[in-house]
Amino acid sequence: MELKIQIPDSTYRRMVDRRCRVQGSIGLVTPEEGNFNEHVRRDAESAGSKYVRLRHGRVSVNDKRVRLTLHVSLDESGVIPSEAIEDESREASGFVDDVLDTIERYH
């Protein structure tokens, strides 16, 4: 199958200049035509982030937001999911407090 795709000029220029791939998604406008939307990269934003790995996830903090992700497998031996969430949330909270104290000193 052949498909005509519209790509933003800046994305195309970067692909040609750097000979690199760009992550994104293609949406069909018609069965033969589509457009490409590049995924947003948050590298610049995450550059100032502090993070810590938890047993089942990760917590990160920067001067704009806090993120906590946990993934507890229900078949993990010796782990009660609700207790893992409580324990790791408590650990994450302490880390967030420490980092925010540091960030607030510099603002």
N, C-alpha and C positions, 0 to 999 in steps of 0.2 A: 504494500500500500504506500502511496505517496501522499504526503500531507504538507501543505504550505503553512509555515509558522511565522508569526510576527514576533520579533524580539526587540526590546528597547535598544536604541543605538548605543547607549553607554555599556550595556551588558555585552553586546556584540563586539564592541571595540576592545573591551577587556579580554574577551575570549580569544580574539585574534592576536592582540599584543602579547598576552601571556601564554597563549596556547594552553589554556586550562579549561577545565569543566566547571560548570556553574549549576548548583542545585536549584531546583525550582519545580514548577508544575505547569502542565500544558492544559489549557481549557479549550474545548472545541467551540468554535463559532458556527461552523457548518460541518458536515461530515468530511469535507476536504480541506478545511481551514481551521487553524487554531492560533492561540496566542500564548506566549510564555511569560510566566510571572516568577521572578527570582525569589527564593526564600530569603527572608530577612536574616541577616547575620548580625549577631550582637557582640562581635569580638571587641569592638572599641568599648562598649559598655561593660563587658565582663573583665576588661583588663584591670580595673581597679577593685575587683571583687575579692573578697576573702571567703574561703570555704573550708569545710571540714567534712570528711567522709564519716558516715555513720555505719553501723553494722548492716543496716538495711536501706541505706540511702545516702543523702547528702543535704547539707544546708549551706546556702551562700548568701552573702550580704554585700551590698555596695551602698553608695550614698543615695540611691533612689529606691531600692526594693530589697526584700528578703524573700528567699525561696527555700522551701523545704520539700523534699521528695522522699517518700518511703515506699518500699516494695517488699512486702512480707509474703513469702510463699506459704500457703496453707498446709502444705505437706512437709514443711521443714521440721525436722526432728527436734524435740525439746523446746520449741518456741511457741508461746501463746501470743497470737497476733496483737491482742489488745494491750498486753503488758509490754511488748516490743514497741508499740506506738507510744505508750506513756513514757517509757524509759528514754527512748531516743528523742522524743519531743522535748523532754526535760533537758537532756544533754544539748539539744539544738538551741533551746531558749537561753541557756547559760552562755553559749558561744555567741549568740546574737547580741545579748547584753554587753558582753566584753567588747565586741567589735564596734557596736554603736557608741559606746563610751569613748573609744579611740577616735572614731569619725567625728563625733561632736566636739572633741577637743580642738580639731583642726578647722572647724567651720565657725 
